[in-house]
Amino acid sequence: MNKILTYFTITLFLSCTSDDHFSSQLKNPIYNNTLYYYNASENETLSLEEKLKAINQAFYLAKNRDKDTLLADVLYRKNFLHFSMKEYDSLLFYDKILINHATYSNDQYNLAKQFYLKAYYFDEVAHIPDSAFINYNLSKNHFQQIKNHSWTGKALLTMAMIQQDQNDFFGSKETITEALQYLHPKEDVKYIASSYDILATNHGYLLNYDDAFNFYNKAIKITLSEKDKLVYKNNLATAYIENKQYKTAITILDSISKDSLTRDDNNNYARIIDNLSYAKWLSGQNNTELTLLNALKIRIKNNDKLGQIYSYSHLGEFYSKNNIKKASSYFDSVIHLSKAIKVPRAEKGAIKILMQLYPKNIELRDRYVFLQDSLYEQELKVKTQFAKYKYDDKQKQESILRLQKEKAEKEVIATQERSYKLLFLFALIIALLITCFTIYFFKQRTKNLKKRADYLAQKNKIEKLEATYETEASLSRRVHDDFGGIINQAMMLIENNTNKTTVLDKLEGLYNQSRNFSREINEVNTGPNYKDELLGMMRTLKPVTTQLYITGLKDINWSTVKDLEKTSLYKVLQELMINMKKHSKATIISIIFKNEDNLLKINYSDDGIGVSLDHLTNINGLKNTENRIKAIGGTIIFDSEKGKGFKAQIQIPN
């Protein structure tokens, strides 16, 4: 199974072209001619000799283009054709040229492919497992560099197969576990299934049969290839045989032996019927000789030498019970073949059984001890060699990554320093511009503020004057309206010699009215008793039939309110109460005091007859209150409608 997988992998891999590296945008005639011959070398209608001739022409045109990626593609194609034509000396010669060129141009893709091709040569042609392992590992490293996870996993898979072939079962398990981390669960199902098969085989060799059964079943479950499924089932049955579960093995092998796909593949068919007959014989059935011989016949016909070793071993065991001479002959064949194809473990197994048939044969015993010692030494050497190489390679890769990281960090630091210098220069320019702008801005702002201050001062003076004039006009009207008529009446009474008592009553009324008027226009007490005086004023001006509701007056900290603001507020509320008393006919008055957002807010409302908004502007008292509030930087908003009462909202900065 391993060799089938490896052949499939290399064929699939080599059949992939590298068109991604070509740039059809280039108009260079040499490039175009090179590309023409390269494409000709991939024409499947041409013979290998014609393809090689085309790629040699492409190489002739491209060989002086050191930095051209197309040269690496041409060299790789040339190496593949040399491999296909079994011109291995040429393969190894041009391998060096390709490796040097691809390394110089940092062409990780062609480096990865070339190391994989060379590894395959050492694995399947030269049979030098350590060189194959090293080159597969180099291929894996370059695939990692270009983040081709799928081929990284496949390279690790072949490395694990080599370790398994060299009896490094623990190392193989470790490598195949790493491979599974790279293989894609959807795109690489075939290779994941093969990885499970290898893991299962490793566990079988290590006598962990439960784990072996588990991974064989996983491989069977996920594979999409019916042919591979038959192979995995055969391997599962073999594990059951080794664990002496013969009936289970027979059931599996009997089922797959009847599959049409099995009969179409002679090697696989021979393997299955050989295992089936062997399992039946181990279970006590002795009528399996012909099937065992038939399997051997097929394997000899197909030149399946490894398969022949298994057939000779099974036949030797079969005859060892009743025909020692025949058994010896078959075991001798095992020994001969295992030496020819270098499978010393099979020779050791054959000698072990022959020692039981010939217990006094010293030569067999010595050969067995020699094989056991040499195999142990070789396996230990291989395990150590593979482990050391993987460790050294890991240290090397970590060192490369560390150097790359240090280089990147230095570049980042250098970039940051350049950025800091540019940023500092930029910041300095911005700071100078901001400084100049700030100086200009504050100069302009100072001018504007001075102008505005002059304007506001003038405006404030005007508003105060307006408020003063309005107050004087209001006082004048009240003196004329309230006192003029009474004085005239008193004068007429005197002229008409009216009763003295009547005249005195009239004059007393005039005195009381003047006293009240004096109180209204006198200065307001803004001291600690301001709150009580304000409350008293509002209650005094309230008509007897009207209910007054005052809220929040006690919650205001009047000590923080300026005297001018207290006076203005007092006068404004007084004006509102007087207007209410004269005009509104209100039955309910509500005045709400509150501090909010650094503002002293007073909301006045009554349920009187109201007045239209147009008429509001003609009421002298209200105009006077508006001027008073504006003079202290506050606002007053009136809202009224005939029949719907009157409202005033006052806000004074606090």
C-alpha positions as CSV (number, residue, x, y, z in Angstrom):
1,M,0.0,0.0,0.0
2,N,2.8,2.4,0.8
3,K,4.4,2.1,-2.6
4,I,1.1,2.5,-4.3
5,L,0.5,5.7,-2.4
6,T,4.0,7.0,-3.1
7,Y,3.7,6.3,-6.8
8,F,0.3,8.0,-6.9
9,T,1.6,11.0,-5.0
10,I,4.7,11.6,-7.2
11,T,2.8,11.1,-10.4
12,L,0.1,13.6,-9.3
13,F,2.6,16.0,-8.1
14,L,4.8,16.0,-11.2
15,S,1.9,16.3,-13.5
16,C,1.1,19.8,-12.1
17,T,2.5,22.6,-14.1
18,S,3.7,25.9,-12.7
19,D,1.8,28.2,-15.0
20,D,1.3,30.6,-12.1
21,H,5.0,31.5,-12.4
22,F,4.7,32.7,-16.0
23,S,3.8,36.2,-17.0
24,S,2.0,36.4,-20.2
25,Q,2.5,40.1,-20.1
26,L,6.1,39.9,-21.1
27,K,6.9,40.7,-24.7
28,N,10.5,39.5,-24.6
29,P,11.0,37.2,-27.7
30,I,13.5,35.0,-25.8
31,Y,11.0,34.5,-23.0
32,N,8.2,33.7,-25.4
33,N,10.4,31.2,-27.3
34,T,11.4,29.6,-24.1
35,L,7.8,29.4,-23.0
36,Y,6.9,27.8,-26.4
37,Y,9.4,25.0,-26.0
38,Y,8.5,24.5,-22.3
39,N,4.8,24.0,-23.3
40,A,5.9,21.7,-26.1
41,S,7.7,19.5,-23.5
42,E,4.3,19.0,-21.8
43,N,2.5,17.9,-24.9
44,E,1.3,14.4,-24.2
45,T,1.2,13.4,-27.8
46,L,5.0,13.6,-28.0
47,S,7.4,10.8,-27.0
48,L,9.7,11.2,-24.0
49,E,12.6,11.8,-26.4
50,E,10.7,14.6,-28.2
51,K,9.7,16.2,-24.9
52,L,13.3,16.1,-23.7
53,K,14.5,17.6,-26.9
54,A,12.0,20.5,-26.5
55,I,12.9,21.2,-22.9
56,N,16.6,21.1,-23.8
57,Q,15.9,23.9,-26.3
58,A,14.0,25.8,-23.7
59,F,16.9,25.4,-21.3
60,Y,19.4,26.6,-23.9
61,L,17.3,29.8,-24.3
62,A,16.7,30.4,-20.6
63,K,20.0,29.4,-19.0
64,N,21.5,32.9,-19.0
65,R,18.4,34.4,-17.3
66,D,19.7,34.0,-13.8
67,K,16.8,35.9,-12.1
68,D,14.1,34.5,-14.3
69,T,11.7,32.1,-12.5
70,L,11.0,30.5,-15.8
71,L,14.6,29.0,-15.8
72,A,13.7,27.1,-12.5
73,D,10.5,25.8,-14.1
74,V,12.5,24.6,-17.2
75,L,15.1,22.9,-15.0
76,Y,12.5,21.2,-13.0
77,R,10.7,19.9,-16.1
78,K,14.1,18.8,-17.5
79,N,14.8,16.9,-14.3
80,F,11.4,15.2,-14.3
81,L,12.0,14.0,-17.9
82,H,15.4,12.7,-17.0
83,F,13.9,10.8,-14.2
84,S,11.1,9.4,-16.4
85,M,13.7,8.2,-18.9
86,K,15.8,6.7,-16.1
87,E,18.6,9.1,-16.8
88,Y,19.5,9.3,-13.1
89,D,23.0,10.7,-13.6
90,S,21.5,13.7,-15.5
91,L,18.8,14.1,-12.9
92,L,21.5,14.5,-10.2
93,F,23.7,16.7,-12.3
94,Y,20.9,19.2,-13.2
95,D,19.5,18.9,-9.6
96,K,22.5,20.9,-8.4
97,I,22.0,23.6,-11.0
98,L,18.3,23.9,-10.1
99,I,19.0,24.0,-6.4
100,N,21.6,26.7,-6.8
101,H,19.5,28.8,-9.1
102,A,16.3,28.5,-7.1
103,T,18.2,29.3,-3.9
104,Y,19.7,32.4,-5.5
105,S,16.3,33.6,-6.7
106,N,14.5,32.4,-3.5
107,D,12.1,30.2,-5.5
108,Q,10.7,28.2,-2.7
109,Y,8.1,26.5,-4.9
110,N,10.6,24.9,-7.3
111,L,13.0,24.1,-4.4
112,A,10.1,22.2,-2.7
113,K,9.3,20.2,-5.9
114,Q,12.9,19.4,-6.7
115,F,13.7,18.1,-3.2
116,Y,10.5,16.0,-3.4
117,L,11.6,14.5,-6.8
118,K,15.1,13.8,-5.6
119,A,13.7,12.2,-2.4
120,Y,11.5,9.9,-4.5
121,Y,14.5,8.9,-6.5
122,F,16.4,7.9,-3.3
123,D,13.3,6.2,-1.9
124,E,12.1,4.1,-4.9
125,V,15.1,3.9,-7.2
126,A,18.4,4.1,-5.2
127,H,16.8,2.6,-2.1
128,I,18.8,4.9,0.2
129,P,16.2,5.6,2.9
130,D,18.2,8.2,5.0
131,S,18.9,10.3,1.9
132,A,15.2,10.0,0.9
133,F,14.2,11.0,4.4
134,I,16.5,14.1,4.4
135,N,15.2,15.3,1.0
136,Y,11.6,14.8,1.9
137,N,12.2,16.8,5.0
138,L,13.9,19.6,2.9
139,S,10.9,19.6,0.6
140,K,8.6,19.8,3.6
141,N,10.5,22.8,4.9
142,H,10.1,24.7,1.6
143,F,6.4,23.9,1.4
144,Q,6.1,25.3,4.9
145,Q,7.8,28.5,3.7
146,I,5.1,29.1,1.0
147,K,2.4,27.9,3.4
148,N,1.4,25.0,1.2
149,H,-0.1,23.0,4.1
150,S,-1.4,20.1,1.9
151,W,2.0,19.3,0.4
152,T,3.7,19.8,3.8
153,G,1.5,17.1,5.1
154,K,2.2,14.8,2.2
155,A,5.9,15.2,2.5
156,L,5.6,14.3,6.2
157,L,3.5,11.3,5.2
158,T,6.2,9.8,3.0
159,M,8.8,10.5,5.8
160,A,6.6,8.5,8.2
161,M,6.4,5.6,5.6
162,I,10.2,5.5,5.4
163,Q,10.5,5.4,9.2
164,Q,8.0,2.5,9.3
165,D,9.9,0.6,6.7
166,Q,13.0,1.0,8.8
167,N,11.2,-0.3,11.9
168,D,11.2,3.1,13.6
169,F,7.5,2.7,14.6
170,F,7.5,5.3,17.4
171,G,9.2,7.9,15.2
172,S,6.8,7.1,12.4
173,K,3.8,7.6,14.7
174,E,5.3,11.0,15.7
175,T,5.8,12.1,12.1
176,I,2.4,10.9,10.9
177,T,0.7,12.7,13.8
178,E,2.5,15.9,12.6
179,A,1.4,15.3,9.0
180,L,-2.3,15.1,10.1
181,Q,-2.0,18.7,11.4
182,Y,-1.4,19.9,7.9
183,L,-3.7,17.8,5.8
184,H,-7.0,19.4,4.9
185,P,-10.0,17.4,6.1
186,K,-11.9,17.8,2.8
187,E,-9.2,18.2,0.1
188,D,-6.8,15.6,1.5
189,V,-9.1,12.8,2.5
190,K,-7.1,10.2,0.6
191,Y,-3.9,11.1,2.5
192,I,-5.6,11.4,5.8
193,A,-7.0,7.8,5.3
194,S,-3.5,6.7,4.3
195,S,-2.1,8.3,7.5
196,Y,-4.6,6.4,9.6
197,D,-3.5,3.2,7.8
198,I,0.1,3.9,8.6
199,L,-0.7,4.7,12.3
200,A,-2.7,1.5,12.5
201,T,0.2,-0.5,11.1
202,N,2.6,1.1,13.6
203,H,0.3,0.2,16.5
204,G,0.1,-3.3,15.1
205,Y,3.9,-3.7,15.1
206,L,4.0,-2.3,18.6
207,L,1.3,-4.9,19.6
208,N,-1.3,-2.2,20.4
209,Y,-4.0,-4.0,18.6
210,D,-7.0,-2.1,19.9
211,D,-5.4,1.2,18.6
212,A,-4.6,-0.6,15.3
213,F,-8.2,-1.7,14.9
214,N,-9.4,1.8,15.7
215,F,-7.2,3.5,13.1
216,Y,-7.8,0.9,10.4
217,N,-11.6,1.4,10.8
218,K,-11.1,5.2,10.7
219,A,-9.3,4.8,7.3
220,I,-12.0,2.5,6.0
221,K,-14.7,5.0,7.1
222,I,-13.3,8.2,5.5
223,T,-11.7,6.9,2.3
224,L,-13.5,7.8,-0.9
225,S,-11.7,5.1,-2.9
226,E,-13.3,1.7,-3.0
227,K,-10.0,0.2,-4.0
228,D,-8.2,1.7,-1.0
229,K,-11.0,0.6,1.2
230,L,-10.3,-3.0,0.1
231,V,-6.6,-2.6,0.9
232,Y,-7.4,-1.1,4.4
233,K,-9.8,-4.0,5.1
234,N,-7.2,-6.5,4.2
235,N,-4.7,-4.8,6.5
236,L,-7.4,-4.8,9.3
237,A,-7.9,-8.6,8.7
238,T,-4.1,-9.0,8.9
239,A,-4.1,-7.3,12.3
240,Y,-6.8,-9.6,13.5
241,I,-4.7,-12.6,12.4
242,E,-1.7,-11.3,14.3
243,N,-4.0,-11.0,17.4
244,K,-5.2,-14.6,16.8
245,Q,-8.8,-13.4,16.1
246,Y,-9.0,-15.7,13.1
247,K,-12.8,-15.9,12.7
248,T,-13.1,-12.1,12.4
249,A,-10.3,-12.0,9.9
250,I,-11.8,-14.8,7.8
251,T,-15.2,-12.9,7.7
252,I,-13.5,-9.7,6.5
253,L,-11.2,-11.5,3.9
254,D,-14.0,-13.7,2.6
255,S,-16.1,-10.7,1.9
256,I,-13.5,-8.6,0.1
257,S,-12.2,-11.6,-1.9
258,K,-15.5,-11.7,-3.7
259,D,-15.5,-8.0,-4.7
260,S,-15.0,-7.4,-8.4
261,L,-12.4,-4.7,-7.7
262,T,-10.3,-7.3,-5.9
263,R,-10.3,-9.7,-8.9
264,D,-9.3,-6.8,-11.3
265,D,-6.1,-6.2,-9.3
266,N,-4.0,-9.4,-9.4
267,N,-1.5,-8.3,-6.7
268,N,-4.2,-7.3,-4.3
269,Y,-6.3,-10.5,-5.1
270,A,-3.2,-12.7,-4.4
271,R,-2.6,-10.8,-1.1
272,I,-6.2,-11.3,0.0
273,I,-6.6,-15.0,-0.9
274,D,-3.2,-15.7,0.6
275,N,-4.2,-14.0,3.9
276,L,-7.6,-15.8,3.8
277,S,-6.1,-19.2,3.3
278,Y,-3.5,-18.5,6.0
279,A,-6.2,-17.4,8.5
280,K,-8.3,-20.5,7.7
281,W,-5.3,-22.8,8.3
282,L,-4.5,-21.1,11.6
283,S,-8.1,-21.6,12.6
284,G,-7.8,-25.4,12.0
285,Q,-8.9,-25.7,8.4
286,N,-6.4,-27.8,6.5
287,N,-7.9,-27.6,3.0
288,T,-6.1,-24.3,2.1
289,E,-3.0,-25.7,0.2
290,L,-4.3,-25.0,-3.3
291,T,-5.3,-21.5,-2.5
292,L,-1.9,-20.7,-1.0
293,L,-0.2,-22.2,-4.0
294,N,-2.5,-20.2,-6.3
295,A,-1.6,-16.9,-4.6
296,L,2.1,-17.8,-5.0
297,K,1.6,-18.5,-8.7
298,I,0.0,-15.1,-9.2
299,R,2.8,-13.3,-7.4
300,I,5.5,-15.1,-9.3
301,K,3.7,-14.1,-12.6
302,N,3.5,-10.5,-11.5
303,N,7.1,-10.5,-10.2
304,D,5.8,-9.4,-6.8
305,K,8.9,-10.4,-4.8
306,L,7.7,-9.0,-1.4
307,G,4.4,-10.8,-1.9
308,Q,6.3,-14.0,-2.8
309,I,8.2,-13.8,0.6
310,Y,4.8,-13.8,2.3
311,S,3.5,-16.8,0.2
312,Y,6.7,-18.8,0.8
313,S,6.5,-18.0,4.6
314,H,2.8,-19.1,4.8
315,L,3.5,-22.3,2.7
316,G,6.5,-23.1,4.9
317,E,4.4,-22.8,8.0
318,F,1.6,-24.9,6.4
319,Y,4.0,-27.8,5.5
320,S,6.0,-27.6,8.8
321,K,3.5,-29.8,10.5
322,N,3.6,-32.8,8.1
323,N,6.3,-32.2,5.4
324,I,9.5,-30.8,6.9
325,K,11.4,-31.1,3.7
326,K,8.9,-29.0,1.7
327,A,8.7,-26.5,4.5
328,S,12.5,-26.2,4.5
329,S,12.4,-25.6,0.8
330,Y,9.9,-22.8,1.1
331,F,11.8,-21.2,4.0
332,D,15.0,-21.4,2.0
333,S,13.2,-19.4,-0.8
334,V,12.2,-16.8,1.8
335,I,15.9,-16.5,2.9
336,H,17.1,-16.2,-0.7
337,L,14.5,-13.6,-1.7
338,S,14.9,-11.5,1.5
339,K,18.6,-11.3,0.9
340,A,18.0,-10.2,-2.7
341,I,15.6,-7.4,-1.9
342,K,17.2,-6.6,1.5
343,V,14.4,-7.6,3.9
344,P,16.4,-9.1,6.8
345,R,13.4,-9.2,9.1
346,A,11.8,-11.8,6.8
347,E,15.0,-13.9,6.8
348,K,15.1,-13.8,10.6
349,G,11.5,-15.0,10.8
350,A,12.2,-17.9,8.4
351,I,15.3,-19.0,10.3
352,K,13.3,-18.8,13.6
353,I,10.9,-21.5,12.3
354,L,13.7,-23.5,10.7
355,M,15.4,-23.6,14.2
356,Q,12.3,-25.2,15.5
357,L,12.4,-27.8,12.7
358,Y,16.2,-28.4,13.1
359,P,17.0,-27.6,16.8
360,K,20.5,-29.0,16.5
361,N,21.6,-26.9,13.5
362,I,24.3,-24.6,14.9
363,E,24.7,-22.7,11.7
364,L,21.0,-21.6,11.8
365,R,21.3,-20.5,15.4
366,D,24.4,-18.4,14.7
367,R,22.8,-16.8,11.7
368,Y,19.7,-16.0,13.7
369,V,21.8,-14.4,16.5
370,F,23.7,-12.4,13.9
371,L,20.6,-11.2,12.3
372,Q,19.0,-10.4,15.6
373,D,22.0,-8.4,16.7
374,S,22.5,-6.6,13.4
375,L,18.8,-5.8,13.1
376,Y,18.8,-4.4,16.6
377,E,21.9,-2.4,15.9
378,Q,20.6,-1.2,12.6
379,E,17.2,-0.3,14.0
380,L,18.8,1.6,16.9
381,K,21.1,3.4,14.4
382,V,18.2,4.3,12.2
383,K,16.0,5.5,15.0
384,T,18.9,7.6,16.4
385,Q,19.7,8.9,13.0
386,F,16.2,9.9,12.2
387,A,15.6,11.4,15.6
388,K,18.9,13.3,15.4
389,Y,18.2,14.6,12.0
390,K,14.7,15.8,13.0
391,Y,16.1,17.4,16.1
392,D,19.0,19.1,14.2
393,D,16.5,20.2,11.5
394,K,14.1,21.6,14.1
395,Q,17.0,23.5,15.8
396,K,18.0,24.8,12.4
397,Q,14.5,25.9,11.5
398,E,14.1,27.6,14.9
399,S,17.4,29.3,14.4
400,I,16.3,30.5,10.9
401,L,13.0,31.7,12.3
402,R,14.8,33.4,15.2
403,L,17.2,35.2,12.8
404,Q,14.3,36.2,10.6
405,K,12.5,37.5,13.6
406,E,15.5,39.4,14.8
407,K,16.0,40.9,11.3
408,A,12.3,41.8,11.1
409,E,12.5,43.4,14.6
410,K,15.5,45.4,13.5
411,E,13.7,46.5,10.4
412,V,10.7,47.4,12.5
413,I,12.9,49.4,14.9
414,A,14.6,51.2,12.0
415,T,11.3,51.9,10.4
416,Q,10.0,53.2,13.7
417,E,13.0,55.4,14.1
418,R,12.5,56.9,10.7
419,S,8.8,57.3,11.4
420,Y,9.6,58.9,14.8
421,K,11.9,61.4,13.1
422,L,9.4,62.2,10.4
423,L,6.7,62.4,13.0
424,F,8.8,64.7,15.2
425,L,9.5,67.0,12.2
426,F,5.9,66.9,11.2
427,A,4.9,67.6,14.8
428,L,7.4,70.5,15.0
429,I,5.9,72.1,11.8
430,I,2.4,71.6,13.1
431,A,3.4,73.1,16.5
432,L,4.9,76.2,14.7
433,L,1.8,76.6,12.6
434,I,-0.5,76.1,15.6
435,T,1.6,78.7,17.6
436,C,1.4,81.2,14.8
437,F,-2.3,80.6,14.4
438,T,-2.9,80.8,18.1
439,I,-1.1,84.1,18.3
440,Y,-3.0,85.5,15.4
441,F,-6.3,84.0,16.8
442,F,-5.8,85.5,20.2
443,K,-5.0,88.9,18.8
444,Q,-8.1,88.8,16.6
445,R,-10.1,87.4,19.5
446,T,-8.8,90.2,21.8
447,K,-9.9,92.8,19.3
448,N,-13.3,91.2,18.8
449,L,-13.8,90.7,22.5
450,K,-13.0,94.4,23.1
451,K,-15.4,95.4,20.4
452,R,-18.1,93.1,21.8
453,A,-17.4,94.3,25.4
454,D,-17.8,97.9,24.2
455,Y,-20.9,96.9,22.3
456,L,-22.4,95.0,25.3
457,A,-21.4,97.8,27.7
458,Q,-23.1,100.3,25.5
459,K,-26.1,98.0,25.0
460,N,-26.3,97.4,28.8
461,K,-26.2,101.2,29.4
462,I,-29.0,101.7,26.9
463,E,-31.1,98.9,28.4
464,K,-30.5,100.3,31.9
465,L,-31.4,103.8,30.6
466,E,-34.5,102.3,28.9
467,A,-35.4,100.6,32.2
468,T,-34.8,103.8,34.1
469,Y,-36.8,105.9,31.6
470,E,-39.6,103.4,31.6
471,T,-39.7,103.3,35.4
472,E,-39.8,107.1,35.5
473,A,-42.5,107.2,32.9
474,S,-44.5,104.6,34.8
475,L,-44.1,106.5,38.1
476,S,-45.2,109.6,36.4
477,R,-48.3,108.0,35.0
478,R,-49.1,106.5,38.4
479,V,-48.6,109.9,40.2
480,H,-50.8,111.5,37.7
481,D,-53.5,108.8,37.6
482,D,-53.5,107.9,41.3
483,F,-52.8,111.2,43.0
484,G,-53.9,113.9,40.5
485,G,-57.6,113.1,40.7
486,I,-57.7,113.0,44.5
487,I,-55.8,116.3,44.9
488,N,-58.2,117.9,42.5
489,Q,-61.2,116.6,44.5
490,A,-59.6,117.9,47.7
491,M,-59.1,121.4,46.2
492,M,-62.7,121.5,45.0
493,L,-63.9,120.5,48.4
494,I,-61.9,123.3,50.0
495,E,-63.1,125.8,47.4
496,N,-66.7,124.8,48.0
497,N,-66.3,125.2,51.8
498,T,-67.1,121.5,52.3
499,N,-67.2,120.0,55.8
500,K,-63.7,120.0,57.3
501,T,-64.0,116.4,58.4
502,T,-64.7,115.2,54.8
503,V,-61.7,117.1,53.5
504,L,-59.5,115.6,56.2
505,D,-60.7,112.1,55.4
506,K,-59.9,112.7,51.8
507,L,-56.4,114.0,52.7
508,E,-55.8,111.0,55.0
509,G,-56.7,108.6,52.1
510,L,-54.3,110.5,50.0
511,Y,-51.5,110.1,52.6
512,N,-52.1,106.3,53.0
513,Q,-52.0,105.9,49.2
514,S,-48.8,107.9,48.9
515,R,-47.2,105.9,51.7
516,N,-48.0,102.6,49.9
517,F,-46.6,104.1,46.7
518,S,-43.5,105.1,48.5
519,R,-43.0,101.6,49.7
520,E,-43.3,100.2,46.1
521,I,-40.6,102.5,44.7
522,N,-38.2,102.5,47.6
523,E,-35.0,100.4,47.5
524,V,-35.4,96.7,48.2
525,N,-33.9,95.1,51.3
526,T,-31.4,92.5,49.8
527,G,-30.0,91.4,53.1
528,P,-30.8,88.2,55.1
529,N,-34.5,89.1,55.2
530,Y,-34.8,89.3,51.4
531,K,-36.8,86.1,51.2
532,D,-39.3,87.2,53.8
533,E,-39.6,90.6,52.2
534,L,-40.1,89.1,48.7
535,L,-42.8,86.7,50.1
536,G,-44.5,89.6,52.0
537,M,-44.6,91.7,48.8
538,M,-46.3,89.0,46.8
539,R,-48.8,88.3,49.5
540,T,-49.6,92.0,50.0
541,L,-50.3,92.5,46.3
542,K,-52.4,89.4,46.1
543,P,-56.2,90.2,45.9
544,V,-58.3,88.8,48.7
545,T,-60.2,86.6,46.3
546,T,-57.1,85.1,44.7
547,Q,-55.1,82.0,46.0
548,L,-51.3,82.3,45.8
549,Y,-49.1,79.1,45.6
550,I,-45.4,79.7,46.0
551,T,-43.0,76.7,45.6
552,G,-39.2,76.4,46.1
553,L,-38.7,79.9,47.5
554,K,-37.2,78.4,50.7
555,D,-34.9,76.1,48.7
556,I,-33.0,78.9,47.0
557,N,-29.7,79.9,48.6
558,W,-30.3,83.7,48.3
559,S,-26.9,84.5,49.8
560,T,-25.3,83.4,46.5
561,V,-27.6,85.7,44.4
562,K,-26.1,89.2,43.7
563,D,-27.9,92.2,45.2
564,L,-28.6,93.8,41.8
565,E,-30.2,90.5,40.7
566,K,-32.3,90.3,43.8
567,T,-33.5,93.9,43.3
568,S,-34.3,93.3,39.6
569,L,-36.2,90.0,40.4
570,Y,-38.1,91.7,43.2
571,K,-39.2,94.6,40.9
572,V,-40.1,92.2,38.1
573,L,-42.3,90.0,40.3
574,Q,-43.8,93.1,41.9
575,E,-44.7,94.4,38.4
576,L,-46.2,91.0,37.4
577,M,-48.3,91.0,40.6
578,I,-49.5,94.6,40.0
579,N,-50.5,93.8,36.4
580,M,-52.2,90.7,37.6
581,K,-54.1,92.6,40.2
582,K,-55.2,95.3,37.8
583,H,-56.0,93.3,34.7
584,S,-56.1,89.5,34.9
585,K,-59.0,88.8,37.3
586,A,-57.1,85.6,38.3
587,T,-58.3,83.3,41.0
588,I,-55.1,81.2,41.2
589,I,-51.5,82.2,40.9
590,S,-48.5,79.8,40.9
591,I,-44.9,80.9,41.3
592,I,-42.2,78.2,41.2
593,F,-38.6,78.9,42.2
594,K,-35.7,76.5,41.4
595,N,-31.9,76.3,40.8
596,E,-31.0,74.3,37.7
597,D,-27.9,74.3,35.4
598,N,-26.4,77.3,37.2
599,L,-29.6,79.3,36.5
600,L,-32.2,80.7,38.9
601,K,-35.5,79.9,37.2
602,I,-38.8,81.4,38.2
603,N,-42.0,80.2,36.5
604,Y,-45.0,82.5,37.0
605,S,-48.5,81.5,35.9
606,D,-52.1,82.6,36.6
607,D,-55.6,81.5,35.4
608,G,-56.7,85.1,34.5
609,I,-58.4,86.4,31.3
610,G,-55.1,86.5,29.5
611,V,-54.1,88.7,26.6
612,S,-53.1,88.3,23.0
613,L,-49.3,88.1,22.2
614,D,-49.6,91.1,20.0
615,H,-51.1,93.2,22.9
616,L,-48.3,92.0,25.3
617,T,-45.7,94.2,23.6
618,N,-47.8,97.3,24.2
619,I,-48.1,96.8,28.0
620,N,-45.6,99.2,29.5
621,G,-45.1,97.3,32.8
622,L,-44.2,94.1,31.0
623,K,-41.8,95.9,28.7
624,N,-40.2,97.4,31.8
625,T,-39.7,93.9,33.4
626,E,-38.1,92.7,30.2
627,N,-35.6,95.5,30.2
628,R,-34.8,94.9,33.9
629,I,-34.1,91.2,33.3
630,K,-32.0,91.8,30.2
631,A,-29.9,94.4,32.1
632,I,-28.7,91.7,34.5
633,G,-28.0,89.2,31.7
634,G,-31.2,87.1,32.1
635,T,-34.2,86.3,30.0
636,I,-37.9,86.6,30.4
637,I,-40.4,84.9,28.1
638,F,-44.2,85.7,28.2
639,D,-46.9,83.4,27.0
640,S,-50.5,84.3,27.0
641,E,-53.7,83.9,25.1
642,K,-57.1,85.4,25.6
643,G,-59.2,83.3,28.1
644,K,-56.2,81.0,28.9
645,G,-54.3,82.9,31.5
646,F,-50.8,84.4,31.6
647,K,-47.3,82.8,32.0
648,A,-43.9,84.2,32.4
649,Q,-40.6,82.2,32.5
650,I,-37.6,84.0,34.1
651,Q,-34.0,82.8,34.0
652,I,-31.2,84.6,35.7
653,P,-27.5,83.4,35.7
654,N,-26.4,82.3,39.2
